[in-house]
Amino acid sequence: MTTLRHDWQKDEIIALFNMPFNDLLFRAHSVHRSNFSPNEVQISTLLSIKTGGCAEDCAYCPQSVNADSGVKAEKLMKKEAVLAEAQKAKESGASRFCMGAAWRSPKDRDIENVADIIKGVKALGLETCATLGMLDSSQAHKLKDAGLDYYNHNIDTSEEFYGEIITTRTYQDRLDTLANVRNAGMNVCCGGIVGMGEGLTDRAGLLQTLANMPKHPESVPINLLVQVKGTKLEGREALDAFDFIRTIAVARIIMPKSFVRLSAGREEMNEQTQALCFFAGANSIFYGEKLLTTANPQIDTDRSLFVKLGLEPLQIECEHEAAA
């Protein structure tokens, strides 16, 4: 029986990172196999429903008004256009449809519009996820009432390194939004980004914060920095692939029942790196050619890799499907 811990010390987590690679992967895979089917991967599709013009200064993000990335501010997509994309995602094998909007925090009228879209996506039989920025308690409850299954709000990095990446929103702001989401009864999708110039201690700190939450996030996306031209992090030294795989493995060990998502950066990874990530405990990916504004592997590329590895998409029965 797997014991869930919420009292991880940073030196314990660093010790996991420093294990011999084969020993670390064996331990992570053993934990994974005892909690999940080892050859099933949950597939999500991510759509930017409101792109650009964000007032935040996140150093990695091309949608920030502070970035010279060429991303133009756009209005919220019409419901019909979003539902058409959701239907295509379902037909391509996705079980969860994630919607991202580049807001610092949505206005109440934005919440009403997104809630209407969520209801439409749920009616298609898909799980729903949204990332809209900071939420207050009332907004979180409205999204829950609309049927939102997951809310994504990443903490990005360790609290100590956070100020090097973002100055317009505090670490506590992020934790407060996550508390509002959890209190509203939604599942939490929360992870971070590695390869931003942080050290091992910061990667350990990121995972420590996630694992020591009162309840582990149900979904933990681990993103590899995508260096976009015109962002502040353009030109950072790339993270070694083995350090990324180690991050996946440690996340699996300390959050044994969470879905660990291999998120941004897969376009830069070869098949062997991804295969080792799956072995280390990653069991969720984003499917489709784009993640908000950055490239992602083509669907056919992912299907080919799944065939090579003997992986199958996780089948999730949603409430609307069960009622049909």
C-alpha positions in Angstrom: 0.0 0.0 0.0 1.3 3.4 -1.0 1.7 5.9 1.8 1.1 9.5 0.8 3.4 11.9 2.6 3.1 15.7 3.0 6.2 16.2 5.1 9.0 15.9 2.7 12.3 17.6 3.7 14.4 19.2 1.0 17.5 17.2 1.8 15.4 14.0 1.4 14.4 15.1 -2.1 17.9 16.2 -3.0 19.1 12.7 -2.0 16.6 11.2 -4.4 17.9 13.4 -7.2 21.4 12.3 -6.4 20.7 8.5 -6.5 22.5 6.5 -9.2 20.4 6.9 -12.3 19.4 3.3 -12.7 18.4 3.0 -9.0 16.3 6.1 -9.2 14.5 4.9 -12.3 13.9 1.5 -10.9 12.4 3.0 -7.7 10.3 5.5 -9.6 9.0 2.9 -12.0 8.2 0.5 -9.1 6.1 3.3 -7.5 4.4 4.0 -10.8 3.6 0.4 -11.5 2.1 0.0 -8.1 -0.3 2.9 -8.6 -1.0 3.0 -12.4 -1.2 0.8 -15.4 2.4 1.1 -16.7 1.4 1.3 -20.3 -1.5 3.8 -20.3 -1.0 7.5 -20.8 -3.7 10.2 -20.2 -4.0 12.5 -23.3 -5.0 16.1 -23.1 -5.3 18.8 -25.8 -4.5 22.4 -24.9 -6.1 25.3 -26.7 -5.4 29.0 -26.3 -8.9 30.6 -26.1 -7.5 34.1 -25.4 -4.0 34.8 -26.6 -1.5 37.5 -25.7 -1.6 40.9 -23.9 -1.0 39.5 -20.4 0.1 42.1 -17.9 2.3 39.6 -16.0 6.1 39.8 -16.6 6.8 36.0 -16.5 10.3 35.8 -18.0 9.5 32.6 -20.0 6.2 33.7 -21.6 5.8 35.0 -25.1 2.3 36.2 -24.2 3.5 38.8 -21.7 3.2 42.4 -22.8 6.9 42.7 -21.7 8.0 40.2 -24.3 9.1 41.2 -27.8 7.9 37.9 -29.2 5.5 39.1 -31.8 2.5 37.5 -30.1 -0.5 39.8 -30.6 -3.3 40.3 -28.1 -6.5 38.7 -29.2 -10.0 38.6 -27.8 -11.7 35.5 -26.2 -12.6 33.0 -28.9 -16.3 32.4 -29.7 -17.9 29.4 -28.0 -18.7 27.7 -31.4 -15.0 27.9 -32.4 -13.8 26.4 -29.1 -16.3 23.6 -29.3 -15.2 22.8 -32.9 -11.6 22.4 -31.6 -12.8 20.3 -28.7 -14.6 18.0 -31.0 -11.5 17.6 -33.2 -9.4 16.9 -30.0 -11.9 14.2 -29.0 -11.8 12.6 -32.4 -8.0 12.5 -32.2 -8.0 10.6 -29.0 -7.9 13.3 -26.3 -9.8 12.6 -23.1 -9.3 16.0 -21.5 -9.6 19.5 -23.2 -7.6 22.3 -21.6 -8.3 25.9 -22.2 -5.8 28.7 -21.6 -6.5 32.4 -21.4 -3.7 35.0 -21.1 -5.2 37.0 -18.2 -3.6 38.1 -15.0 -6.9 37.4 -13.4 -10.3 37.2 -15.2 -13.1 39.7 -14.8 -16.4 38.3 -13.7 -17.9 38.7 -17.2 -15.0 36.6 -18.5 -15.8 33.9 -16.0 -19.4 33.9 -17.2 -18.3 33.5 -20.8 -15.8 30.8 -20.0 -18.4 29.0 -17.9 -20.7 28.8 -20.9 -17.9 27.3 -23.0 -17.1 24.8 -20.2 -20.6 23.5 -20.3 -20.4 23.0 -24.0 -17.1 21.1 -23.8 -18.5 18.9 -21.0 -21.5 18.1 -23.2 -19.1 16.6 -25.8 -18.0 14.0 -23.1 -14.6 15.4 -22.4 -12.9 16.2 -19.1 -12.4 20.0 -18.8 -9.4 22.0 -17.6 -8.8 25.7 -17.6 -6.0 28.1 -16.8 -7.1 31.7 -16.6 -4.8 33.3 -14.1 -5.6 34.2 -10.5 -9.1 33.3 -9.1 -10.9 34.5 -6.1 -13.2 32.2 -4.2 -16.4 33.2 -5.9 -14.9 32.8 -9.4 -13.6 29.3 -8.5 -17.0 28.3 -7.3 -18.6 29.6 -10.5 -16.2 27.5 -12.7 -16.9 24.4 -10.5 -20.7 24.9 -10.9 -20.2 25.1 -14.7 -18.6 21.6 -14.6 -14.9 22.5 -14.7 -13.0 19.3 -13.7 -9.4 20.7 -13.3 -7.9 24.1 -12.8 -4.3 24.6 -13.8 -2.2 27.2 -11.9 1.5 26.4 -11.9 3.9 27.6 -9.1 6.6 27.5 -11.8 9.7 27.1 -9.5 10.9 27.2 -5.9 9.9 30.1 -3.7 13.5 31.1 -3.5 14.0 31.3 -7.3 10.6 32.7 -8.1 11.6 36.4 -7.9 14.1 35.8 -10.7 11.3 34.8 -13.0 8.2 36.8 -12.0 7.8 40.1 -10.1 4.1 41.0 -10.9 2.6 38.2 -8.9 3.9 36.7 -5.6 4.4 33.1 -4.8 1.7 33.4 -2.1 -0.7 34.8 -4.8 -0.3 31.5 -6.6 -0.9 29.4 -3.5 -4.0 31.5 -2.6 -5.5 30.7 -6.0 -4.8 27.0 -5.6 -6.5 27.1 -2.2 -9.5 28.7 -3.7 -9.6 26.0 -6.4 -9.3 23.2 -3.9 -11.9 24.7 -1.6 -14.4 25.0 -4.5 -14.1 21.2 -5.0 -12.1 21.2 -8.3 -9.1 19.0 -9.1 -5.8 20.8 -9.0 -3.4 20.8 -11.9 -0.1 22.3 -10.7 3.5 21.9 -11.6 6.4 24.0 -12.8 9.1 24.7 -15.4 12.7 23.5 -15.3 15.6 24.7 -17.3 15.1 28.4 -16.5 18.5 28.7 -14.9 17.5 27.3 -11.5 19.7 24.8 -9.6 19.1 21.4 -8.2 18.0 22.9 -4.9 15.3 24.9 -6.7 14.0 21.8 -8.5 13.9 20.1 -5.2 12.1 23.1 -3.7 9.5 23.1 -6.5 8.6 19.4 -5.9 8.7 19.9 -2.1 6.1 22.6 -2.3 3.8 20.4 -4.5 4.2 17.3 -2.4 3.7 19.0 0.9 0.4 20.6 -0.1 -2.5 19.4 2.1 -3.5 17.2 -0.9 -1.2 16.4 -3.8 -2.2 18.0 -7.1 -4.1 15.4 -9.1 -2.1 16.5 -12.2 1.5 17.6 -12.1 2.8 19.1 -15.3 6.6 19.2 -15.6 7.6 21.6 -18.3 11.0 21.9 -20.0 11.6 25.6 -20.8 10.9 26.4 -24.4 13.2 29.3 -25.2 11.1 31.7 -27.3 12.7 34.6 -29.2 12.0 37.9 -27.5 11.5 36.5 -24.0 13.8 37.3 -21.1 14.9 33.6 -20.8 16.0 33.4 -24.5 19.6 32.1 -24.5 19.6 30.3 -21.2 21.8 27.2 -21.1 19.7 24.1 -22.0 19.0 21.6 -19.2 20.6 18.3 -19.5 18.1 15.6 -20.5 19.2 13.3 -17.6 18.4 16.1 -15.2 14.9 16.4 -16.7 14.3 12.7 -16.5 15.5 12.8 -12.8 12.9 15.5 -12.2 10.1 13.3 -13.6 11.3 10.3 -11.5 11.5 12.3 -8.2 8.0 13.7 -8.9 6.6 10.2 -9.3 8.2 9.0 -6.1 7.0 11.7 -3.8 3.6 12.2 -5.5 2.8 8.5 -6.2 -0.9 8.8 -7.1 -0.7 12.0 -9.2 -0.7 12.1 -12.9 2.7 13.4 -13.9 2.5 15.2 -17.2 5.3 15.4 -19.7 4.3 18.9 -20.9 6.1 21.7 -22.7 9.4 21.0 -24.4 8.7 17.6 -25.9 9.4 19.1 -29.4 13.0 19.4 -28.3 13.2 15.8 -26.8 14.2 12.8 -28.8 12.2 9.6 -28.6 14.6 8.0 -26.2 14.3 10.8 -23.7 10.6 10.6 -23.8 10.7 6.9 -23.4 12.8 7.2 -20.3 10.4 9.8 -18.9 7.4 7.4 -19.4 9.4 4.6 -17.7 10.2 7.1 -14.8 6.5 7.7 -14.2 5.2 10.3 -16.6 1.7 9.2 -17.6 0.1 12.2 -19.2 0.9 14.3 -22.2 -0.5 17.2 -24.3 -1.5 16.0 -27.7 -1.6 18.3 -30.7 0.7 20.5 -32.8 0.6 23.6 -30.4 0.8 24.4 -26.7 -0.8 27.8 -26.4 1.8 29.5 -28.6 4.7 27.1 -28.8 5.3 24.0 -30.9 4.4 20.4 -29.8 4.9 17.1 -31.6 2.5 16.3 -34.4 -0.2 13.8 -33.5 1.1 11.2 -35.9 4.5 11.5 -34.3 3.1 10.7 -30.9 1.0 7.9 -32.3 4.2 6.4 -33.8 6.0 6.7 -30.5 3.1 5.1 -28.7 3.2 2.1 -31.1 7.0 1.7 -30.6 6.6 1.7 -26.8 3.4 -0.3 -26.6 1.5 2.6 -24.9 -2.2 3.1 -25.0 -4.3 6.3 -24.4 -6.1 6.1 -21.0 -9.8 5.8 -21.6 -11.8 8.1 -19.2 -15.6 7.8 -19.0 -17.1 11.3 -18.4 -20.4 11.9 -16.7 -22.1 13.0 -20.0 -20.9 9.8 -21.7 -22.1 7.6 -18.9 -25.5 9.2 -19.1 -25.8 8.8 -22.8 
